Amino acid sequence: MSKKRTMIIIEPDSRIHKEAFMTAPMTCPYCNGRGGFGIDTSEGPDFQPCPDCAGTGEVAAMVTIDWKPNIK
């Protein structure tokens, strides 16, 4: 579960549409920013990229807002 708390104010502009924004990059909690994991293979040591950050060492959250009509 995410721990960071940020308050955002959501108000539509002149037209409603789908919009998105990204958070600032954060250190990947799964690989601790290393980008992956060292593994031993029959050919010798190898490096497996982290499945969460795809080897970048960082992750960012994308928040998507999809405005819909309020049908009662």
C-alpha positions in Angstrom: 0.0 0.0 0.0 1.3 3.5 -0.8 2.3 5.7 2.1 2.7 9.1 0.5 -0.2 11.5 1.1 -0.8 14.4 -1.3 -4.0 16.4 -1.5 -5.1 17.5 -5.0 -8.0 19.7 -5.9 -9.9 18.4 -8.9 -12.0 21.0 -10.8 -12.9 20.7 -14.5 -11.8 23.5 -16.8 -14.0 24.8 -19.6 -14.4 21.3 -21.2 -14.4 17.9 -19.6 -11.9 15.4 -20.9 -9.6 12.7 -19.7 -6.4 13.9 -18.2 -3.4 12.5 -16.3 -0.4 13.5 -14.4 2.7 11.8 -13.0 4.3 12.1 -9.6 8.0 12.8 -9.2 10.2 9.7 -9.6 10.9 7.8 -6.4 13.4 5.0 -5.6 11.9 1.6 -6.5 11.0 -0.1 -3.2 11.3 -3.6 -4.6 15.0 -3.4 -5.8 15.9 -0.5 -3.5 17.0 1.6 -6.6 19.5 -1.0 -7.9 17.5 -1.7 -11.0 17.5 -5.4 -10.6 19.0 -8.4 -8.9 22.2 -10.4 -9.3 21.6 -14.1 -10.0 23.9 -17.1 -10.4 23.5 -19.1 -13.6 25.3 -22.1 -15.0 27.3 -19.6 -17.2 28.2 -17.5 -14.2 26.8 -14.4 -12.5 24.1 -12.4 -14.4 21.8 -9.5 -13.7 18.0 -9.7 -13.9 16.2 -6.4 -14.3 13.6 -5.5 -11.7 10.0 -6.3 -12.8 8.6 -3.2 -11.1 11.0 -0.5 -12.4 12.1 -2.3 -15.6 15.8 -1.8 -14.6 15.6 2.0 -14.1 15.8 2.0 -10.3 12.9 4.4 -10.1 9.1 4.3 -10.2 6.5 7.1 -10.6 2.7 7.0 -10.2 0.4 8.0 -13.0 -3.0 9.4 -11.8 -5.7 9.4 -14.4 -8.9 11.5 -14.2 -11.7 10.5 -16.5 -14.6 13.0 -16.3 -18.0 11.5 -16.8 -21.6 12.9 -16.8 -23.4 12.6 -13.5 -26.4 10.5 -14.6 -29.0 10.2 -11.8 
